[in-house]
């Protein structure tokens, strides 16, 4: 399947969440994983991962979690959650 282009309001929401993240925050991210290119169009699948934020690299445009590294441009949806075993904020 081709990568879905986000509506501008959804893209702004994802950017706002990314800008507010700190090391140790817990997030769930739905993102596009390219598998191949057909006629210049990336084709792939969407996956979901939850985990602790290791870093948000604005230079490399990369969200680094304990179990995955996700390019900002591949993020479809992102939400923050209470850390496992943590107290509510």
C-alpha positions, 0 to 999 in steps of 0.5 A: 500500500502507498504511504498516506499523506496526512491532513495538515491538522493531523500533521500539526498535531503529530509535530506538537506531540513530537516537540513536547516529548522528553527522554523517558516518555512513553509513546505509541506510534503508528508509522509507515514502513517502506518495503519497495518503490513502484513507479517512484511511489514508496509501497509498504505497510503500517505498523504500531510500536509502543515504547520509551523515548530514547531521544527526539533528533530534530537534526536527523528528523528521527524519533528513537525509541527503545525498540525502533527508530522512526523517521518523522516523515513516516509517522501516521499517528503518535500519542503519549501515555503514562510510563509503565509502572509510573505515576499519572502526571 
